[in-house]
């Protein structure tokens, strides 16, 4: 590390010592489209005689300082547009203004609406980028290529989206875990609403308020170093993005085939100049979605002559989700040298979930397996059997329950900042606040009714011929299996409070100095940044019991489930309504309530202070950015140590517990660590249409704050056997050396071919492990789930991309395709024995991802059919490889179509998940796929109109 730092520092000093010529004047200007509708961002401006190059800012502006007096040729180029030149004469003092209006090679006016315009803008920004990146942008009327951000993002090379309930939520880049991807909004790092993750779900923020998304796959020293997959940077609208005011209204309906309901969506988006130097922009979006999920889950698999699960659940989900997102921004030019801004966002995501399920608990068959097994069929008989002269109970427990849960997530951020450019010197500065919360209160999760069959004559059969959808049948019924009067309430789990809070304050300052030379420009830049974060979780759970309340009293609407007959089921709210109306009649189960209320609580402070120094060299064909970043992390962590000692178990003082007893104490932990993060990015323009890039950098990803909390949940039975889950405050962050090399060939029209190679060496990657018989942080256990650092993992792969907007006979057709191969393996010691390593694929890492999109964009029509593929990945690690949880591969087809009815009115239609792509998780016990979880959702259609004023 020291050698690398000395080399970087020496290079910076040597380049800074290059003498510069005597300079006097300045050239500045702006680039717009020919119709003067939008500012053109990422157009390349070149002073031909000096070899100096610049790219336009988001408001279309550019400038060159310290230009010697003389006459020069300015050349501007942009994807899909004809190159233009102008001649300018620079005097020894003053600013010469040169403006450009670009037209396309095809029709004299650059296209600013539709997928062709989106592609041109995205490719131009990719071409101009400092490092390896991909971009999504919206067009002149504020529309993304798709109606959903997640659906749009998964079109980019190396990017895929992990689904939840059939909807894209978390970003995976190059097949890596979303936890290894960072997300920022208007330069503000977004905290996560959920209590147990760092990654931010994309579905919390509406695409209607977003201007662009850039996925940066290599880092420069001025960027936060906490990512290994990529840094996803989201920008909202700015009034200076456009030359004219904008007001767009969108009205939409959404229909899910399973729910059979049409739900609304609408948005208003605006940008306006309040004067030459003041602009205001913003928008508000609302979306309500009702859908259903049919689910089957199985667990506790055994191989006792027959491979069967001892628990099967048939789950019927009915979900209503509601999103409201709003943004507001103010931009102000304070003179010729300074631009200031204030931007805020507020987003709310409500999730009302009803889950009704039928559960078979066959745990009493663990020692001897099913009663009979033939081919793919197994039967379970509740008759007591005799083994070695002893009666062995073969009980079958059947549960029918309902979850009535309402959860609200909020994300809000506010940032104020600006940038100043005084010619040779420049600065950027900002201060921000961001807070994310997830809150649940008053939910019943679940109300469980059950019946136990023992020597009653119940025989149940299960058929695993379809490994994804095992079928059940009642072979012999004592007359009570389907009778709701025979199922009594076991308990109600009432979530009085589930409160996750994640808040961060940030301030940063960057300062730089340019030095012009005869062959290019060298820049020295440095900066400091401080982030102060606190994340906490507080949960209060109460378990209640009551006599004489039966399933027959809680019946409601029948099942909406299609995979099996799981009736009778409780209704959506009947059990909740009864409990809330008769709470005083219920008895609190104190021990269980105390245990579950204390076990997940934690609070973590994370303060990160950083500084960096970089040198940047820009010439006509070469750009080099090299430097070093330092980040110091300080954690103060608090969590609960919670032990449940069952009745007749041994208490810490050696006495015997006369009843279930909960013991709670707090654990405190403090840690500090430093990271030095060197980086080097080289961009070489081998010829005007060929860009070569090489990047090497060091980065990290800090552990999930919930995993760091010193929380210990230990359950001790009357035989003093101890099972538990542990947090691990000693976890180190993931640390990685990263290398990227890419080639980008830009076609003569609107298109590009790209190829990239990437390699990552990750140390201390984190996995959850199940360990047997040990001691952790002074606590003995017989079995425990513990997050640990692995050894080292190597990740390498290739990324191929092709995009083309055709002309000539195929004019109007657009193709986008990409493929990513990722090989990621590491070593872990799941049983704590370093002599017995296991080689595993990194969790949530897919080996193959691919996307293809076929489109047509001409005249009033804009149509696109898209397919996305993701290979299987390891989801959870078990103590034995046979029980590791894998998620199967996923392929999904989507269609979008838009029709411009008039100059201001556009009609649109979307068909999502045309092929009813399913979710399937499994283990590999016995060398086959055995179900852990299966879900299907069917397709959703969206339709509506967009009106531009």
Secondary structure, 3 states (H helix, E strand, C coil): CHHHHHHHHHHHHHHHCCCCCCCCEEEEEEEEECCCCEECCCCEEEECCCCEEEECCCCCEEEEEEECCEEEEEEEECCCECCEEEEEEECCCCEEECCEEECECCCCCCCCCCHHHHHHHHHHHHHHCCCCEEEEECCCCCCCCCCCHHHHHCCCCCEEEEEECCEEEEEEECCCCHHHEEEEECCEECCCCCCCCCCCCHHHCCHHHEEEEEEECCCCCCCCCCCCCEEEEEEECCHHHECCCEEEEEEEEEEECCCCCEEEEEEEEEEEEEECCEEEEEEEEEEEEEEEEEEEEEEEEEECCCEEEEEEEEEEEEEEEEEEEEEEEEEEECCCCEEEEEEEEEEEEEEEEEEEEEEEECHHHCCCCCCEEECCEEEEECCCEEECCEEECCCEEEEEEEEEEEEEEEEEEEEEEEEEECCCEEEEEEEEEEEEEEEECCEEEEEEEEEEECCCCCEEEEECCCCCCCEEEEEECCCCCCCHHHCEEEEEEEEEEEEEEEEEEEEEEEEEEEEECCCEEEEEEEEEEEEEEEEEEEEEEEEEECCCCEHHHHECCCCCCCCCCCCCCECCCHHHHHHHHCHHHCEECHHHHHHHHHHCCEEEEEEEEEEEEEEEEEECCEEEEEEEEEEEEEEEEEEEEEEEECCCCECCCCCECCCCEEEEEEEEEEEEEEEEEEEEEEEEEEECCEEEEEEEEEEEECCCHHHHCCCEEEEECCCCCEEEEECCCCCCCEEEEEEEEEEEEECCCEEEEEEEEEEEEEECCEEEEEEEEEEECCEEEEEEEEEEECCEEEEEEEEEEEEEECCHHHCCEEEEEEEEEEEEEEEECCCCCCCCCEEEECCCCCCEEEEEEEEEEECCEEEEEEEEEECCEEEECCCCHHHCEEECCEEEEEEEEEEECCCCEEEEEEEECCCCCCEEEEECHHHCCEEEEEEECCCEEEEEEEEEC
